[in-house]
Amino acid sequence: MSFIGPKGIDEANGRLQDTLIGDIIVWKQHEFHTWWNAFENLIDQPLSRVFVNAFVDSLELREPLNGKRGLFAKRKFDKELKVLCRELGWGFVNREQKCVTQSAHPLLSVALAQYTLELFEQCRYKVRWIEPQPQMVRLELETSNSLPSPNAHEVPPWSKDEYHEVNVARFPVLDTVNEYELKLDGERVLLVPLQALERFLVACKPYTSSPSVMWFESNMTMVDSDQHLLQTTIKSVASMFLDSNRPVYIIDESSWQSYIEHYLHECGWGSFNVTMYDATTFEFHASLNKGPLFPFTLGILCGMWERAHGRTYRFFLNEENDIFHVKIRSYLEYQNT
C-alpha cells in the first residue's frame, strides 16, 4: 500500500519530504549497507556510536513522538510508535523486550530504540547492543547521568541552515511488507532523515584525513576537515553507486536528464543542471545549489559519470554566489584529448 499524507517530492530540486521526519532520502537497504562500509573504511575509524548518537539527537530535536502524556499515555505512545516504525521502515521497536525486530540496519534500529526508550522513561541510557539473530537487535541498557538536550548541529559550508517546506508533487509508491518493512520495485528501502545524516557527517569531522589520491580540486573557502569530509562523502556514495548494477548509457547531453529523474529525483537524492557535455572527450559541466543533499548528489553524479565512461573521474568544484559549478573529466590526462 502507498503512504497517505501531505508529503512528496519537489521535482525542482529533488528533495523529498516526509510528514513526521522532514527531508529524507529513500535508500535501498543493501546500498545503505554498502555505503556505510565504504564510508567507515575511508574514515578508518569505528563510527557506530557516532552514528547512533547523531541519529538519536536528531530524532529528539525533530520530536516525531510526543512522549508519555495524559490519560492512557502508554497506549497513545505505543500507537504513535507503531506509526513511526511503519513510516521509517527500520523495523519494529518492542519497548518491553528492548529489542527491534524486522531490522533493516542495526545502527538505525539502535538509534530508534534508544530514542524511544529514553523518551518513554524520561532518562538517559548508555547503550550496548547485540544481534542474536538476523533482522533482530537487542539493547542492553545502563542508566546514565542526565544530559542536556541536544543543540542544532554545525552547518557545513556546502549546506544551509534551512529546511523549507517543499512544493509537493508526489511521493514514491512504497509497499508495506510485514507491516514494518518498506519496498520499492521489489527491493527493501529505508527512509533516512537528511538532517540526522548531516548531523552524523559533521560529527565525523575530527576523524577525517587527506585522501591519498588527489582527484578533487575546489576554490571553496573551507577548513581542511570540511574539505576532507566532503571528499569522503562523495567518494563513498560514488563507490556505493559503482557497486550497484544500475546502468548508465550516455550518448549526448540530453541523455543525462532521464538518469537525473530516475536515480536522483524519484528517491530524494537532489538534482543538478547539466550545462555542458562533450561527447568526444566526455568532459561534463553542471551546476547545483547549496543544501544538505549536496555531497550525496555529487556522489551519485560521480558514480554515474564513471559508470557511463569506464574512466576514473577527476572533479573540479567552484562556488559563485551560493551556486556550485562542477566539472568532471578523466583522472588520466591522456584520456581527455
Residue pairs with C-beta under 8 A, 6 or more apart in sequence:
1 175
1 176
2 171
2 173
2 174
2 175
3 87
3 171
3 174
5 19
6 19
6 168
7 16
7 17
7 18
7 19
7 168
7 171
8 16
8 17
8 166
8 168
8 169
8 170
8 171
9 15
9 16
9 17
9 166
9 168
9 169
9 170
9 171
9 172
9 265
9 266
9 268
10 16
10 17
10 166
10 167
10 168
10 169
11 169
11 261
11 265
12 167
12 271
13 166
13 270
13 271
13 289
13 291
14 260
14 264
14 265
14 268
14 269
14 270
14 271
14 293
14 297
15 23
15 166
15 268
15 270
15 291
15 293
16 23
16 24
16 25
16 26
16 166
16 171
16 172
16 267
16 268
17 23
17 24
17 165
17 166
17 168
18 24
18 87
18 191
18 193
20 62
20 64
20 83
20 84
20 87
21 59
21 62
21 64
21 87
21 88
21 191
21 193
22 62
22 163
22 193
22 194
22 195
23 163
23 166
23 193
23 194
23 195
23 268
23 292
23 293
24 191
24 192
24 193
24 194
24 268
25 191
25 192
25 194
25 197
25 267
25 268
25 269
25 293
25 296
26 172
26 174
26 184
26 189
26 190
26 191
26 192
26 266
26 267
26 268
27 35
27 189
27 190
27 191
27 192
27 267
28 184
28 187
28 188
28 189
28 190
29 104
29 105
29 187
29 188
29 189
29 190
30 187
30 188
31 240
31 243
31 244
32 104
32 105
32 190
32 192
33 105
34 239
34 240
34 243
34 244
35 236
35 237
35 239
35 240
36 105
36 107
38 235
38 236
38 239
38 240
38 243
39 47
39 232
39 233
39 236
40 46
40 47
42 211
42 232
42 235
42 236
43 204
43 207
43 208
43 232
44 207
44 209
45 207
47 204
47 207
48 107
50 200
50 203
50 204
51 107
51 111
51 200
52 107
52 110
52 111
52 114
52 127
53 203
54 153
54 196
54 199
54 200
54 203
55 107
55 108
55 111
55 112
55 115
55 193
55 196
55 199
55 200
56 111
56 114
56 115
56 118
57 150
57 153
57 199
58 150
58 153
58 193
58 195
58 196
58 199
59 111
59 112
59 115
59 193
59 196
60 115
60 118
60 119
60 149
60 150
61 149
61 150
61 152
61 195
62 193
62 195
64 80
64 84
65 77
65 80
65 81
65 84
65 115
65 116
65 119
66 76
66 77
66 80
67 77
67 119
67 120
67 122
68 74
68 77
68 119
68 120
68 122
69 76
70 76
77 120
78 95
81 93
81 95
81 116
82 92
84 112
85 91
85 92
85 93
85 112
85 180
86 176
86 179
86 180
87 191
88 108
88 112
88 190
88 191
89 104
89 174
89 180
89 181
89 182
89 188
89 189
89 190
89 191
90 100
90 103
90 104
90 105
90 108
90 109
90 112
90 180
90 190
91 100
91 101
91 102
91 103
91 104
91 109
91 112
91 135
91 137
91 180
91 181
92 100
92 101
92 102
92 179
92 180
93 100
93 109
93 112
93 113
93 116
94 100
94 101
95 116
95 117
95 120
97 138
98 113
98 117
98 138
98 139
98 140
98 141
99 113
99 136
99 137
99 138
99 139
100 109
100 110
100 112
100 113
100 136
100 137
101 135
101 136
101 180
102 135
102 178
102 180
102 181
103 109
103 131
103 135
103 136
103 137
104 135
104 181
104 188
104 190
105 190
106 129
106 131
106 137
108 190
108 192
109 137
110 127
110 129
110 137
110 139
113 137
113 139
114 125
114 127
114 139
117 125
117 139
117 141
118 124
118 125
123 143
123 144
123 146
124 143
124 144
124 145
124 146
124 147
125 141
125 142
125 143
125 144
126 141
126 142
126 143
126 144
127 139
127 140
127 141
127 142
128 139
128 140
128 142
129 137
129 138
129 139
129 140
130 137
130 138
130 140
131 137
131 138
132 138
152 161
153 198
153 199
153 202
153 203
154 202
155 161
155 198
155 202
156 198
156 201
156 202
156 226
156 229
156 230
157 220
157 221
157 222
157 226
158 220
158 230
158 290
158 291
158 294
158 295
158 324
159 198
159 290
159 291
159 292
159 294
160 290
160 291
160 292
163 195
172 184
172 266
172 267
173 184
174 182
174 183
174 184
174 189
175 182
175 183
175 184
176 182
176 183
177 183
177 188
181 188
182 188
182 189
182 190
182 191
183 189
184 267
189 267
194 268
194 292
194 293
195 292
197 292
198 292
201 229
201 233
201 295
202 229
204 229
204 232
205 225
205 226
205 229
206 225
208 225
208 228
208 229
208 232
209 228
210 224
210 228
211 228
211 231
211 232
211 235
215 312
215 313
215 314
215 315
215 331
216 227
216 231
216 234
216 315
216 317
217 314
217 315
217 316
217 317
218 227
218 316
218 317
218 318
218 319
219 317
219 318
219 319
220 227
220 317
220 318
220 319
222 230
230 295
233 295
233 296
233 299
234 295
234 298
234 299
234 302
234 315
235 299
235 302
236 299
237 295
237 296
237 298
237 299
237 300
237 302
237 303
238 299
238 300
238 302
238 303
238 306
238 313
239 303
240 299
240 303
241 299
241 300
241 302
241 303
241 304
241 307
242 303
242 306
242 307
246 263
246 307
247 307
248 259
248 304
248 307
248 308
249 255
249 308
250 256
250 277
250 279
250 308
250 309
251 279
252 277
252 279
253 274
253 276
253 277
253 279
256 274
256 277
257 274
259 304
260 271
260 272
260 274
263 269
263 300
263 304
264 270
264 271
264 272
264 297
264 300
265 271
268 293
269 293
269 296
269 297
269 300
270 288
270 291
270 293
270 294
270 296
270 297
270 300
271 288
271 297
272 286
272 287
272 288
272 297
272 301
272 326
273 286
273 287
273 288
274 284
274 285
274 286
275 285
275 286
275 287
275 325
276 283
276 284
276 285
277 283
277 284
277 285
278 284
281 329
281 336
281 337
282 305
282 308
282 309
282 311
282 329
282 330
283 327
283 328
283 329
283 336
284 305
284 326
284 327
284 328
284 329
285 325
285 326
285 327
286 301
286 325
286 326
287 323
287 324
287 325
287 326
288 294
288 297
288 298
288 323
288 324
288 326
289 322
289 323
289 324
290 322
290 324
294 324
298 315
298 326
301 326
301 328
302 313
302 315
302 328
305 313
305 328
306 312
306 313
309 330
311 330
311 331
311 332
311 335
312 330
312 331
312 332
313 328
313 329
313 330
313 331
314 328
314 329
314 330
314 331
315 326
315 327
315 328
316 326
316 327
316 328
316 329
317 324
317 325
317 326
317 327
318 324
318 325
318 327
319 325
329 336
330 336
